[in-house]
Amino acid sequence: MSLSRLGVAFVLLSLAGCQASAPVGPEVVRHSAPSVAAPSVTAAAPTLPAPAAPVPRDQLSVEVTSGLTVLPAGEANEMFVRVRVKGLPLPASKRPRLDLALAVDTSGSMEGKGIEQVRAACKTLVDKLEEGDTVTIVTFGSKPKRVLEPITISKDTREATHKAIASMVADGTTDMGGALQVAVSHLVQKRSPERLQRVVLVGDGVPNDPAVVRAVADQAGAQKLPITVLGLGAEFDETLMASVAQRSRGTFHFVDDASRVAKVFDDELTKLGRVVARATFVELIPGPGVTLHEAVGLHHSAQGRNLRVDLGDLSEGQTRDVMIRATVGARPAGVKVEIVDATAHYQHGLTPVQLTAREFEALPSSADKAQLGDAVVVEVERQGIRLQVADQIVDAIALARAGDVKGARTLLDKTAKLAKSAAERFSDPDLSARAKEALDLKKSVASLAPPPATLGGLGGMGLGLGAGKAKMAMPAAPVSHDAALQIRGAHGRAMGEIQGL
């Protein structure tokens, strides 16, 4: 073989040896290093996947505590079951933008110091709104008037809000329903899950048409639009104003003096800045043989054997207690009794995401007297009675407003006895005060009754034939300003207890 042919053969054998020693298989492709481009060519940056959106964290906790730790075997038991819903810490972030609609009473009864203090409170509230928030102000005298068209807060628009607030004057009757309709309709038309919305109603009197006010409150509730209600002074219809808050899943406040309006505004705005759960409701499913009678004092509806309790919005650290009055049927000793399954449904405070939080309660049954002797959970039983007392005071005032003074007084007697008995049982001075308050209310609730209709006579004119002497029924003597404040104060304290304020 020639030298040149030997050289070629040597090269071919060397290349074959290199190929045989290289690794083969899919791993070669999967793990191969990226090729390096020539210096004169710029390599394209690799495409990275978009980061996944953070999963919203739970913002409510649910805790269920029964009024008994052990059920007496062989007998039916009535007790309270407390479902505690609590707002958890909000992640550090900027709050959603706020859309606020103020409906402000400027009827003739607000003239003087009242309108001056409400103007000052409105100015303080608007000045605390953040840039990007929106506000509109609707006043109501004989007719609703939008003194401030919807405006987005910025350094350039604050002066316009001040001028609008300064223009408010007290005059006319009280078209509360019309103003509330304007405020609610405005916010409903611009609903956005990324923004917080709230109507704030401030009033010191009785509206021209209560039916319109209730209808608008129901509309707001259906739209998940809470109304914060401030009842001022001694003359407003406390039953109606509280029902506006309850129907819309909002909050009611009694304000005895207009100078305190700014403080309530400030507290409400602080809570809005830390809302963790929106449009919250609790679904309660009873165990076999368990009857859920009511959620004491709270807006609730029966759905078969289940109960739904509406709570509205909750803020960071806020606690709402749903106190259920329940009856558990007789069970044999030594079994585990299912009491209730409680699930809170809500929208996350910062996102449109819907979430739930759940807790379940079951209790053992026993015939052991020693075990049963220490079965009462005093904290729950005492709180249940306090809420019952508060609820009955609110109901008694509503009865008087509807003209049933006798029924109101009968209920207040029952309330005083319940509060007094519980005060002695639990050594609770607050319950003692509520017992006295109920008896004091018996003396003044007649002043809330509407004037009775004319009795006898043709067409109410006292011209009846054969009907005996016609007579005109006279309304109850007017109550003093202090007594009127006492009634609203008692109602306000009871509503505060019910709302957990």
ZAMARGU-4260 file (C-alpha; in steps of 0.2 Angstrom, whole numbers, plus 5000, padded with zeros to 4 digits):
<rodrens>
0) 5000/5000/5000 | 5006/5017/4996 | 5010/5030/5009 | 4996/5042/5003 | 4983/5028/5004
5) 4989/5023/5022 | 4987/5041/5027 | 4969/5042/5021 | 4965/5025/5030 | 4972/5032/5046
10) 4961/5047/5046 | 4945/5037/5042 | 4949/5025/5057 | 4952/5040/5069 | 4935/5048/5064
15) 4926/5031/5067 | 4934/5030/5084 | 4928/5047/5089 | 4910/5044/5084 | 4910/5027/5093
20) 4915/5036/5109 | 4902/5050/5109 | 4886/5047/5120 | 4870/5043/5110 | 4851/5044/5114
25) 4838/5058/5118 | 4848/5064/5133 | 4861/5071/5120 | 4847/5083/5114 | 4838/5087/5130
30) 4854/5092/5140 | 4865/5098/5126 | 4873/5115/5129 | 4866/5130/5119 | 4877/5134/5104
35) 4887/5149/5105 | 4884/5162/5091 | 4898/5170/5081 | 4904/5186/5089 | 4896/5196/5074
40) 4878/5189/5077 | 4867/5194/5092 | 4858/5179/5100 | 4839/5181/5103 | 4834/5182/5121
45) 4825/5166/5127 | 4806/5168/5129 | 4801/5166/5147 | 4783/5161/5153 | 4772/5175/5161
50) 4772/5174/5180 | 4756/5166/5186 | 4744/5177/5195 | 4745/5176/5214 | 4731/5165/5222
55) 4721/5176/5233 | 4723/5171/5251 | 4709/5167/5263 | 4702/5183/5271 | 4689/5176/5283
60) 4689/5163/5297 | 4674/5154/5304 | 4672/5148/5322 | 4657/5138/5328 | 4654/5137/5347
65) 4638/5130/5355 | 4630/5135/5371 | 4633/5117/5378 | 4649/5106/5377 | 4639/5090/5381
70) 4621/5087/5376 | 4609/5079/5390 | 4604/5062/5383 | 4586/5057/5380 | 4579/5074/5379
75) 4577/5089/5367 | 4588/5104/5370 | 4586/5122/5365 | 4602/5132/5365 | 4612/5146/5356
80) 4625/5142/5343 | 4637/5156/5339 | 4645/5157/5322 | 4659/5169/5323 | 4666/5177/5306
85) 4682/5187/5308 | 4691/5197/5295 | 4709/5191/5293 | 4724/5203/5291 | 4725/5211/5274
90) 4740/5209/5263 | 4750/5225/5262 | 4743/5234/5247 | 4734/5249/5241 | 4716/5248/5243
95) 4704/5248/5228 | 4697/5265/5223 | 4681/5270/5231 | 4665/5277/5223 | 4655/5286/5236
100) 4638/5294/5235 | 4632/5305/5249 | 4613/5308/5252 | 4612/5322/5264 | 4597/5329/5273
105) 4595/5348/5270 | 4577/5349/5275 | 4571/5364/5285 | 4574/5354/5302 | 4593/5355/5298
110) 4593/5374/5298 | 4606/5382/5309 | 4619/5372/5319 | 4614/5356/5311 | 4618/5361/5293
115) 4634/5369/5298 | 4641/5354/5306 | 4635/5342/5292 | 4644/5354/5280 | 4660/5353/5290
120) 4659/5334/5292 | 4656/5332/5273 | 4671/5343/5269 | 4682/5332/5281 | 4676/5316/5273
125) 4680/5322/5255 | 4697/5329/5260 | 4702/5311/5266 | 4697/5303/5250 | 4712/5297/5240
130) 4716/5303/5222 | 4707/5292/5210 | 4691/5290/5221 | 4675/5297/5215 | 4661/5306/5225
135) 4644/5313/5221 | 4633/5323/5234 | 4614/5323/5233 | 4604/5334/5245 | 4586/5332/5249
140) 4574/5345/5255 | 4557/5346/5246 | 4566/5338/5231 | 4583/5329/5228 | 4597/5340/5221
145) 4614/5334/5215 | 4625/5348/5222 | 4640/5339/5217 | 4640/5330/5200 | 4651/5314/5201
150) 4669/5319/5201 | 4686/5310/5202 | 4696/5316/5217 | 4713/5325/5212 | 4723/5340/5218
155) 4713/5350/5204 | 4696/5345/5209 | 4695/5346/5228 | 4691/5364/5227 | 4676/5360/5217
160) 4670/5348/5231 | 4672/5362/5244 | 4662/5374/5234 | 4648/5362/5232 | 4647/5357/5250
165) 4647/5376/5255 | 4632/5378/5244 | 4621/5366/5254 | 4606/5376/5263 | 4592/5369/5274
170) 4575/5371/5266 | 4559/5362/5263 | 4552/5345/5267 | 4561/5328/5267 | 4561/5319/5250
175) 4573/5306/5257 | 4567/5292/5245 | 4571/5303/5230 | 4588/5307/5235 | 4592/5289/5240
180) 4586/5284/5223 | 4598/5296/5214 | 4613/5290/5224 | 4610/5272/5222 | 4606/5273/5204
185) 4622/5282/5200 | 4633/5269/5208 | 4623/5254/5201 | 4626/5261/5183 | 4645/5261/5186
190) 4647/5244/5195 | 4665/5237/5195 | 4672/5222/5204 | 4688/5231/5206 | 4681/5246/5215
195) 4673/5248/5232 | 4656/5257/5232 | 4646/5264/5246 | 4631/5275/5249 | 4631/5286/5265
200) 4614/5293/5270 | 4612/5306/5283 | 4595/5312/5290 | 4587/5320/5305 | 4569/5318/5301
205) 4554/5308/5295 | 4554/5306/5276 | 4539/5311/5265 | 4536/5293/5259 | 4544/5279/5269
210) 4538/5266/5256 | 4550/5273/5243 | 4564/5273/5255 | 4562/5255/5259 | 4560/5250/5241
215) 4577/5259/5236 | 4585/5250/5251 | 4579/5233/5244 | 4586/5238/5227 | 4603/5242/5235
220) 4603/5226/5244 | 4599/5216/5228 | 4614/5225/5220 | 4626/5221/5234 | 4627/5240/5237
225) 4628/5243/5256 | 4621/5259/5263 | 4629/5267/5279 | 4615/5276/5288 | 4617/5290/5301
230) 4601/5295/5311 | 4604/5312/5318 | 4596/5320/5334 | 4579/5316/5342 | 4566/5317/5328
235) 4571/5304/5315 | 4562/5288/5312 | 4574/5276/5320 | 4565/5260/5314 | 4565/5266/5296
240) 4583/5272/5296 | 4589/5255/5304 | 4579/5245/5291 | 4588/5254/5277 | 4605/5248/5283
245) 4598/5231/5287 | 4590/5229/5270 | 4605/5235/5260 | 4617/5225/5272 | 4625/5241/5278
250) 4627/5249/5295 | 4616/5260/5306 | 4623/5273/5318 | 4614/5284/5330 | 4622/5301/5331
255) 4614/5312/5345 | 4623/5328/5340 | 4628/5333/5322 | 4646/5337/5329 | 4649/5318/5330
260) 4645/5315/5311 | 4664/5318/5306 | 4669/5305/5318 | 4657/5292/5311 | 4663/5297/5293
265) 4681/5295/5298 | 4678/5278/5306 | 4668/5272/5291 | 4682/5278/5279 | 4695/5269/5289
270) 4685/5252/5288 | 4683/5254/5269 | 4701/5256/5267 | 4704/5239/5275 | 4689/5229/5268
275) 4694/5210/5266 | 4677/5203/5262 | 4663/5209/5251 | 4645/5204/5250 | 4647/5191/5264
280) 4634/5179/5269 | 4634/5163/5280 | 4625/5147/5274 | 4619/5136/5289 | 4615/5118/5287
285) 4608/5109/5302 | 4612/5092/5307 | 4598/5078/5307 | 4585/5082/5320 | 4592/5100/5323
290) 4580/5115/5320 | 4588/5132/5317 | 4574/5145/5322 | 4582/5161/5319 | 4598/5172/5318
295) 4595/5184/5332 | 4593/5202/5327 | 4601/5199/5309 | 4593/5199/5292 | 4591/5181/5287
300) 4580/5170/5276 | 4575/5151/5277 | 4579/5140/5263 | 4571/5124/5268 | 4579/5118/5284
305) 4594/5129/5281 | 4597/5147/5285 | 4606/5161/5275 | 4612/5176/5285 | 4618/5191/5276
310) 4633/5201/5284 | 4638/5213/5270 | 4656/5219/5270 | 4669/5215/5283 | 4685/5224/5287
315) 4702/5218/5293 | 4700/5212/5311 | 4681/5215/5312 | 4671/5201/5320 | 4653/5198/5316
320) 4644/5185/5327 | 4629/5176/5321 | 4619/5169/5336 | 4608/5155/5331 | 4593/5149/5342
325) 4592/5130/5339 | 4584/5115/5346 | 4592/5098/5345 | 4581/5083/5346 | 4583/5069/5359
330) 4598/5057/5357 | 4604/5042/5366 | 4619/5043/5377 | 4636/5040/5369 | 4633/5047/5352
335) 4641/5061/5342 | 4627/5073/5337 | 4629/5084/5321 | 4624/5102/5325 | 4628/5113/5311
340) 4638/5116/5296 | 4643/5134/5293 | 4650/5141/5277 | 4654/5160/5274 | 4653/5165/5256
345) 4662/5181/5250 | 4671/5191/5237 | 4689/5194/5241 | 4691/5212/5246 | 4705/5216/5233
350) 4700/5205/5219 | 4684/5199/5210 | 4688/5181/5216 | 4674/5172/5226 | 4680/5162/5241
355) 4672/5152/5256 | 4677/5148/5274 | 4669/5133/5283 | 4667/5126/5300 | 4657/5111/5307
360) 4651/5108/5325 | 4646/5091/5333 | 4643/5088/5351 | 4644/5072/5362 | 4628/5066/5371
365) 4629/5059/5389 | 4619/5054/5404 | 4633/5057/5416 | 4627/5070/5428 | 4645/5075/5433
370) 4649/5078/5415 | 4633/5088/5412 | 4635/5099/5427 | 4649/5109/5419 | 4642/5109/5401
375) 4635/5127/5399 | 4647/5139/5389 | 4643/5154/5399 | 4651/5166/5387 | 4639/5160/5373
380) 4623/5159/5383 | 4626/5177/5390 | 4629/5184/5373 | 4614/5175/5366 | 4603/5183/5379
385) 4611/5200/5377 | 4607/5199/5359 | 4589/5194/5362 | 4586/5208/5374 | 4593/5220/5361
390) 4582/5213/5347 | 4567/5214/5358 | 4570/5232/5362 | 4571/5236/5343 | 4555/5226/5340
395) 4546/5235/5353 | 4550/5252/5346 | 4545/5246/5329 | 4528/5240/5336 | 4525/5257/5344
400) 4530/5265/5327 | 4516/5254/5319 | 4503/5260/5332 | 4503/5244/5343 | 4508/5253/5359
405) 4500/5239/5370 | 4510/5226/5361 | 4526/5236/5363 | 4523/5238/5382 | 4520/5219/5384
410) 4536/5215/5374 | 4546/5228/5385 | 4539/5220/5401 | 4545/5203/5394 | 4562/5210/5390
415) 4565/5218/5407 | 4561/5201/5415 | 4573/5192/5404 | 4587/5205/5406 | 4585/5206/5425
420) 4585/5187/5427 | 4601/5185/5416 | 4609/5200/5425 | 4607/5190/5441 | 4613/5174/5434
425) 4628/5181/5425 | 4632/5196/5437 | 4631/5207/5422 | 4628/5226/5425 | 4625/5229/5407
430) 4610/5218/5407 | 4604/5226/5423 | 4605/5243/5414 | 4595/5235/5399 | 4581/5229/5411
435) 4579/5247/5418 | 4580/5254/5400 | 4566/5243/5395 | 4555/5248/5409 | 4559/5267/5406
440) 4554/5264/5387 | 4537/5258/5393 | 4533/5276/5399 | 4538/5284/5382 | 4535/5273/5367
445) 4517/5279/5365 | 4524/5295/5358 | 4530/5285/5343 | 4513/5280/5338 | 4505/5288/5323
450) 4490/5299/5326 | 4475/5288/5326 | 4462/5289/5313 | 4446/5299/5316 | 4433/5287/5324
455) 4414/5287/5320 | 4405/5297/5307 | 4401/5297/5289 | 4417/5298/5279 | 4427/5302/5295
460) 4417/5319/5297 | 4408/5314/5313 | 4391/5314/5304 | 4387/5296/5307 | 4368/5291/5309
465) 4364/5280/5323 | 4382/5277/5328 | 4381/5287/5344 | 4391/5302/5348 | 4405/5305/5335
470) 4422/5308/5343 | 4439/5313/5337 | 4454/5302/5344 | 4468/5313/5350 | 4486/5309/5348
475) 4497/5306/5363 | 4505/5321/5371 | 4521/5325/5363 | 4537/5319/5372 | 4550/5330/5378
480) 4567/5332/5368 | 4576/5323/5382 | 4564/5308/5382 | 4565/5307/5363 | 4584/5306/5363
485) 4582/5293/5376 | 4571/5282/5364 | 4584/5285/5350 | 4598/5281/5362 | 4591/5265/5368
490) 4587/5260/5350 | 4605/5265/5344 | 4613/5255/5358 | 4603/5240/5354 | 4607/5241/5336
495) 4626/5243/5340 | 4625/5227/5350 | 4616/5218/5336 | 4629/5224/5323 | 4644/5221/5334
500) 4649/5239/5335
</rodrens>
